Amino acid sequence: MPRNIYSEDHESFRASVREFVERTLRPRAEEMVRDKCIARDMWREAGKQGFLGLDIPEEYGGAGIDDYLFNAVCSEEISKFNAAVSSCFGIHSDVCPPYIVDLGTPEQKQRWLPDMAAGEKICAIAMTEPSGGSDLAALKTTAVRDGDGWVINGSKTFITNGFQADLVIVATRTDPAKGAKGITLFMVEDGMAGFTRGRKLDKVGQEESDTAELFFDNVRVSDENRIGEEGMGFIAMMQRLPQERVGAAVSNISHVAQILAETLDYVKERKAFGQSIGSLQHNKFKLAEMVTRVEVTQAYVDDCLVAHANGTLTSVDAAKAKWFSAQVQNDVLDECVQLYGGYGFMNEYRVARAWRDARVTKIWAGSNEIMKELIGRDLGL
Ligand SMILES: Cc1cc2nc3c(=O)[nH]c(=O)nc-3n(C[C@H](O)[C@H](O)[C@H](O)COP(=O)(O)OP(=O)(O)OC[C@H]3O[C@@H](n4cnc5c(N)ncnc54)[C@H](O)[C@@H]3O)c2cc1C
């Protein structure tokens, strides 16, 4: 079914993202796996091409485009190449900027946004802690008022871009008595005394992303590094998580659609019992189901995308798109591995890596269970 949400402008933008993927990213795919990160010069190139600051206002070095469909196009094309790389760029350019653009002071915007848009400074967001990620309101990292500043203590884990980040938006507890209303966001910057990182975590998939633990040992920050009002951090995160979740859904479905297309080519070539393995009836029916599931899911994600671009996407619909696309992605990729037989278990085959890379999409940015919890609550249950 042809998709009809994109205009000619979106499609010509897509061509430029594709060119960036082919020229700058794909030739260095193995380097990213080896180094467990995207090299700085690739970030800068993405910045130069204008892919990192789509919704950052022009006065702060961005493109100032108020149309989320451009962000989606960027995510789709990079996800087709690689889910981990898409997640790193997505956190930096899609998840983090709204916190600064919407909540930052003019001085903060001037201080951080131009370097983010240029790919000179990499940004991360640190919510999850070793003691838990699902129950965000229970986070333990503290920021305690001290004179005219704050002192941060605690740790975060599983932070995408965490090892390289120059800027980290950190969710802290500023009032232990107030639960979710006692959470405040601060920007912690590379080089601040007491801010250290652990190793790049050794993951089952997505080797290309530098996922890390972060430690805060009496890190002093001033009020100039507080993002938004004191006590408003939880609300700020809840308001922006729908964008993170619809972005995750865009990436999930684009990633699986691409690998499914590659699998279709494979099953037409590969022979068993004198015919292509794709034309064996069991496999043909499986592929028919897989294509149907991906296309139907894409249609729902597209509706969510249009709603988000129009400012009408609800957090519940974003949750539906996020969990369902993750489930479809994982189910379909598992079937794709099966269709490749033994080759599907070899790391040199894209399908194998894609299958490993996809596993986390049911866990991060709010697990599938948490998404269903949100949907269930909305049903009055
Ligand atoms: C590769 C990777 C990158 C990540 N990047 C980031 C990042 O950039 N920033 C960041 O802040 N975090 C990041 N995360 C963390 C991620 O968001 C958390 O792992 C996730 O929210 C789950 O939290 P947890 O791991 O502490 O699991 P827990 O909260 O301990 O949950 C464990 C299990 O219990 C289930 N569960 C919990 N509560 C309920 C409930 N009420 N009902 C039913 N089941 C429940 C969960 O669904 C899960 O299956 C990343 C994680 C990974 C693996």
The ligand as a Tripos MOL2 file, in Angstrom:
@<TRIPOS>MOLECULE
LIG
   53    58     1     0     0
SMALL
NO_CHARGES

@<TRIPOS>ATOM
      1 C1         20.4590   -0.2350   25.0540 C.3       1 LIG1
      2 C2         19.6950    0.5920   26.0470 C.ar      1 LIG1
      3 C3         19.6740    1.9830   25.8980 C.ar      1 LIG1
      4 C4         18.9870    2.7670   26.8260 C.ar      1 LIG1
      5 N1         19.0620    4.1430   26.7320 N.ar      1 LIG1
      6 C5         18.5680    4.8980   27.7550 C.ar      1 LIG1
      7 C6         18.7830    6.3150   27.8000 C.ar      1 LIG1
      8 O1         19.3670    6.8980   26.8710 O.2       1 LIG1
      9 N2         18.3360    7.0120   28.8660 N.ar      1 LIG1
     10 C7         17.6750    6.4140   29.9010 C.ar      1 LIG1
     11 O2         17.3070    7.0840   30.8400 O.2       1 LIG1
     12 N3         17.4430    5.0670   29.8940 N.ar      1 LIG1
     13 C8         17.8860    4.3140   28.8510 C.ar      1 LIG1
     14 N4         17.6770    2.9510   28.8470 N.ar      1 LIG1
     15 C9         16.9940    2.3540   29.9730 C.3       1 LIG1
     16 C10        15.6030    1.8130   29.6430 C.3       1 LIG1
     17 O3         14.7200    2.8570   29.3880 O.3       1 LIG1
     18 C11        15.2100    0.9220   30.8330 C.3       1 LIG1
     19 O4         16.0010   -0.2400   30.7670 O.3       1 LIG1
     20 C12        13.7370    0.5800   30.8360 C.3       1 LIG1
     21 O5         12.9590    1.7130   31.0950 O.3       1 LIG1
     22 C13        13.3990   -0.5070   31.8720 C.3       1 LIG1
     23 O6         13.9210   -0.1800   33.1300 O.3       1 LIG1
     24 P1         14.7910   -1.2900   33.9230 P.3       1 LIG1
     25 O7         15.8360   -1.8000   32.9910 O.co2     1 LIG1
     26 O8         15.2620   -0.6790   35.1840 O.co2     1 LIG1
     27 O9         13.7920   -2.4620   34.2110 O.3       1 LIG1
     28 P2         12.7930   -2.5650   35.4690 P.3       1 LIG1
     29 O10        12.1100   -1.2900   35.6680 O.co2     1 LIG1
     30 O11        13.5340   -3.1760   36.6080 O.co2     1 LIG1
     31 O12        11.7380   -3.6370   34.9060 O.3       1 LIG1
     32 C14        12.0450   -5.0250   34.8070 C.3       1 LIG1
     33 C15        10.8760   -5.7430   34.1730 C.3       1 LIG1
     34 O13         9.7140   -5.5480   34.9670 O.3       1 LIG1
     35 C16         8.6770   -5.0380   34.1540 C.3       1 LIG1
     36 N5          7.8350   -4.1300   34.9250 N.ar      1 LIG1
     37 C17         8.2130   -3.0340   35.6350 C.ar      1 LIG1
     38 N6          7.1410   -2.4240   36.1510 N.ar      1 LIG1
     39 C18         6.0620   -3.1300   35.7350 C.ar      1 LIG1
     40 C19         4.6520   -2.9960   35.9340 C.ar      1 LIG1
     41 N7          4.1320   -1.9840   36.6280 N.pl3     1 LIG1
     42 N8          3.8400   -3.9350   35.3840 N.ar      1 LIG1
     43 C20         4.3420   -4.9640   34.6660 C.ar      1 LIG1
     44 N9          5.6590   -5.1190   34.4460 N.ar      1 LIG1
     45 C21         6.5040   -4.2290   34.9770 C.ar      1 LIG1
     46 C22         9.3650   -4.3000   33.0270 C.3       1 LIG1
     47 O14         8.5090   -4.1630   31.9100 O.3       1 LIG1
     48 C23        10.5450   -5.1960   32.7760 C.3       1 LIG1
     49 O15        10.1020   -6.2590   31.9350 O.3       1 LIG1
     50 C24        18.3020    2.1480   27.8890 C.ar      1 LIG1
     51 C25        18.2900    0.7480   27.9980 C.ar      1 LIG1
     52 C26        18.9820   -0.0180   27.1150 C.ar      1 LIG1
     53 C27        19.0030   -1.5150   27.3060 C.3       1 LIG1
@<TRIPOS>BOND
     1     1     2 1
     2     2     3 ar
     3     2    52 ar
     4     3     4 ar
     5     4     5 ar
     6     4    50 ar
     7     5     6 ar
     8     6     7 ar
     9     6    13 1
    10     7     8 2
    11     7     9 ar
    12     9    10 ar
    13    10    11 2
    14    10    12 ar
    15    12    13 ar
    16    13    14 ar
    17    14    15 1
    18    14    50 ar
    19    15    16 1
    20    16    17 1
    21    16    18 1
    22    18    19 1
    23    18    20 1
    24    20    21 1
    25    20    22 1
    26    22    23 1
    27    23    24 1
    28    24    25 2
    29    24    26 1
    30    24    27 1
    31    27    28 1
    32    28    29 2
    33    28    30 1
    34    28    31 1
    35    31    32 1
    36    32    33 1
    37    33    34 1
    38    33    48 1
    39    34    35 1
    40    35    36 1
    41    35    46 1
    42    36    37 ar
    43    36    45 ar
    44    37    38 ar
    45    38    39 ar
    46    39    40 ar
    47    39    45 ar
    48    40    41 1
    49    40    42 ar
    50    42    43 ar
    51    43    44 ar
    52    44    45 ar
    53    46    47 1
    54    46    48 1
    55    48    49 1
    56    50    51 ar
    57    51    52 ar
    58    52    53 1
@<TRIPOS>SUBSTRUCTURE
     1 LIG1         1 GROUP 0 **** ****
